[in-house]
Amino acid sequence: MTTETQTAEVKSEAVKRYKIGRTQATIWVNQIDGGVDHAVSIEQRYRDTAGVWQSSNNYRLAELLGLREITDCAIAELMKLQTPNS
C-alpha cells in the first residue's frame, strides 16, 4: 500500500491518499463556515484499450479485500483529523 500526504491550503484539497493495486482512497479537506470538514472519495483507476485513464466503482472479491483495508485506513485518518491536537 502506498500513502501520500500533502498540506491542505486551499478549498477542497487532497490531504492524504491510500492506494492498493488499482484502488485508491483520497481524503479531502473542505473549508466550511468556521472550520474544516473532511470527506473521502474511493475509486478504481485503469487504462482503457486506447490508453486513456478511466475510473470505476465496480469491485471483484479480491479488489474488495483491498477496498476494505483502504477504507479502514481512511476511517482511522478521519478520526485522527477530527481529534483536537492530533
C-alpha positions as CSV (number, residue, x, y, z in Angstrom):
1,M,0.0,0.0,0.0
2,T,1.3,3.5,-0.8
3,T,0.4,6.6,1.1
4,E,0.8,10.3,0.1
5,T,0.5,13.2,2.5
6,Q,0.0,16.8,1.4
7,T,-0.6,20.1,3.2
8,A,-4.1,21.4,2.7
9,E,-4.0,25.2,1.9
10,V,-6.9,25.7,-0.4
11,K,-10.6,24.8,-0.6
12,S,-11.2,21.1,-1.3
13,E,-7.7,19.8,-1.5
14,A,-6.5,16.2,-1.1
15,V,-4.6,15.8,2.2
16,K,-3.9,12.0,2.0
17,R,-4.2,9.2,-0.5
18,Y,-4.1,5.4,0.2
19,K,-3.6,3.1,-2.8
20,I,-3.7,-0.7,-3.1
21,G,-3.4,-2.1,-6.6
22,R,-5.8,-0.1,-8.8
23,T,-8.0,1.1,-5.8
24,Q,-7.4,4.5,-4.3
25,A,-9.0,6.4,-1.4
26,T,-8.4,10.2,-1.3
27,I,-9.1,12.2,1.8
28,W,-10.2,15.8,1.1
29,V,-10.4,18.9,3.3
30,N,-13.1,21.4,2.6
31,Q,-13.3,24.9,4.1
32,I,-16.7,25.5,5.7
33,D,-18.1,28.3,7.8
34,G,-15.9,28.4,10.9
35,G,-13.7,25.5,10.2
36,V,-12.9,22.5,8.0
37,D,-14.7,19.3,7.0
38,H,-13.2,16.1,5.6
39,A,-14.6,13.7,3.0
40,V,-13.3,10.5,1.3
41,S,-13.5,9.5,-2.4
42,I,-12.8,5.9,-3.4
43,E,-12.2,4.8,-7.0
44,Q,-10.5,2.2,-9.1
45,R,-8.3,3.6,-11.8
46,Y,-7.4,1.7,-15.0
47,R,-6.3,2.4,-18.6
48,D,-8.8,1.5,-21.4
49,T,-7.8,-0.1,-24.7
50,A,-7.0,3.4,-26.1
51,G,-4.6,4.0,-23.1
52,V,-6.9,6.6,-21.6
53,W,-7.2,6.6,-17.8
54,Q,-10.7,5.7,-16.6
55,S,-12.4,5.4,-13.2
56,S,-14.6,2.6,-11.9
57,N,-16.6,1.9,-8.8
58,N,-17.2,-1.8,-9.5
59,Y,-15.1,-4.3,-7.5
60,R,-14.4,-8.1,-7.6
61,L,-13.8,-10.1,-4.4
62,A,-10.0,-9.7,-4.5
63,E,-10.4,-5.9,-5.0
64,L,-13.0,-5.7,-2.2
65,L,-10.4,-7.0,0.2
66,G,-8.1,-4.1,-0.7
67,L,-11.0,-1.8,-0.6
68,R,-11.8,-2.9,3.0
69,E,-8.2,-2.2,4.0
70,I,-8.2,1.2,2.3
71,T,-11.5,2.1,4.0
72,D,-10.1,1.1,7.4
73,C,-7.1,3.4,6.8
74,A,-9.3,6.3,5.7
75,I,-11.5,5.9,8.8
76,A,-8.5,5.9,11.1
77,E,-7.1,9.0,9.4
78,L,-10.5,10.9,9.6
79,M,-10.8,10.1,13.3
80,K,-7.2,11.4,13.8
81,L,-8.0,14.6,11.8
82,Q,-11.1,15.2,14.0
83,T,-9.2,14.8,17.2
84,P,-8.0,18.1,18.7
85,N,-4.2,18.5,18.9
86,S,-3.5,15.4,16.8
